[in-house]
Amino acid sequence: MTEEKTFSFKSDGTVKESELIALADPVARRPMVLVIAATDSGGGAGLTADCITVHDCGSWALPCATAVTAQSLSRVAAVGAIGSDVFDTSLNLAATDWPEVKAVKVGFISSEEVLRITLDALETRFKGAKVVWDPVLTATSGRMDSADLRVFLGRILKVSSVFTPNLDEALELAGWDYARYDIEGPQALGQEFLAMGAKAVVIKGGHDLSSSRARDTFVSEDLSFTMELPKLKGKGAHGGGCALSSAIAAFLAQGYAPQDAVVLAKAYVYEGITNPDFEASNDRPPLGHHGMPRELRYMPSVHENGFPMFAGPFRRCPLKLGIYPVVDTPEWVARCVRDGVKTVQLRIKSGDPDFIREQIRQSVWICREGHARLFVDDWYELAIEERAYGVHLGMEDLRHADLELIRRAGLRLGVSTHGVYELVKALQLNPSYIALGHIFPTNTKQMPSSPQGVVKLRRQIAMVGNNVPLTCIGGINEQNAGAVLGTGVRSVALVTAITRSTDPDSVIKRWIDRIGNGGEEIPRR
């Protein structure tokens, strides 16, 4: 067999040729998600709802039943266990007769024997898959005892990519009471499970019934945040917990980072609670299933310690910024403007402040004379002093920048994002535009995130719509331009595609022909 060709990038290290092709593929492929849970004869929860959810969220479910239940929206009438031989055979078929399983969702486990088989499989046959474990601790379910997860908690957490207990389950598994929880809070509770081996934890809900907001807490080694949404009237929806964990698994299977998968899953469930599939008189209606999350109104607000939750609004940019070169000298700014560019970014990462100021001053003058917009990367105080059009800030810069000073000065604010979670954070700041990246591997710099690809890019563009101008960045060139522009994006930020070209003027002009130069004015409202 011929060894697959590979390429080396500063952003992502060694990348296979097949991976580059997949990132530029506009067709959304459905990866396999193994779903281990009990059936629900009412269709509102369990394996039934899991499979619908996984399909809604872009993956393909391989159902592996642990039990069969007879239940309605109000009661569980009977539970029948699936034989361990049949269960183990189902796992074997999933591992051998289907494409590679990318993620696993684990729900109700009917017995200790089934739990052992499940753990053995996750530690061997499905070792490379992402695992979302939604623990069920009820001592009895209908007529049958469930497995006691506490005995195997260490093994469970070691295989769990995302562990999703509700608050009561989390407290019981950690050996906490509400008094300790009130003092130390959900993030400290989540850390208990990380210490035992989990890679990330989502603690669902809280016991503050007086609050008008529903809160879930995400905790991982590198990131902690709270998601909030308004509570709705009524008793909620049947099957929300099953759907949340299944949606997370579906998104993880597609290569979403855990924080992105969790935020998208929360939006999916909230839309289903808001719009149940049918009304159910005095009972909780079954969760509605409405496909991939597409509307911002269902996205949670997120709060991350040390990051501004709200800011702005900042002055707007045109929705169609067109070609958006990112360069590092006034000479490059002048060349771009001379070629017809109307939006350009000056990115100088280090240097003497007096030198930086002079570079900004020259670039501002060039753009003013050429009727172009200049965004200055990072150096917002100097940009304000030199009266630039705007500033561009990354996620870490936003933690320390004086956003109100930028707003009062009348400068526009552009923000970099690297996935759905950061997109939500950026939207809360009401910026002038948002940059989505990185789309492909790049040699510009090392990146903390994985490349998004055009499918994820298209989904984010559809979700944001005309609410905020968008551009995209990262490894974009004339070879993958067709796939990028096919997403509907109205601006492309280019770095090395211009600065390392042997004929940058021709490159700029061809891009202007394809996507425009952003010279249009802001439409009247």
Disulfide bonds with the S-S distance in Angstrom:
none
